Amino acid sequence: MSYDNTNSGALFKNDRKETDNHPDYKGSINVGGVEYWINAWLNESKSGQKYMGLKIKAKDAAPVAPAPAPEASDAFGDDIPF
């Protein structure tokens, strides 16, 4: 019998936090069978209420590559479309 971790996850204290931009907690979560990385920051609202801000990213997400530059067109070329 194997363990089913669907719709569950875990956060761990980030022992490598060096700046305020680094998350306070890091971990992973499975939602509907899809694996995600999850980061959490400890925050406080203007009214003084404490909360965790969350950010998730799919584990299999490919890095976003810049769009290729468009090819230069030859406006006065010899190729006539008719």
Stockholm file with secondary structure:
# STOCKHOLM 1.0

chainA/1-82         MSYDNTNSGALFKNDRKETDNHPDYKGSINVGGVEYWINAWLNESKSGQKYMGLKIKAKDAAPVAPAPAPEASDAFGDDIPF
#=GR chainA/1-82 SS CCCCCTTEEEEEECTTCCSTTSCSEEEEEEETTEEEEEEEEEEECTTSCEEEEEEEEETTCCCCCCCCCCCCCCTTCSCCCC
#=GC SS_cons        CCCCCTTEEEEEECTTCCSTTSCSEEEEEEETTEEEEEEEEEEECTTSCEEEEEEEEETTCCCCCCCCCCCCCCTTCSCCCC
//
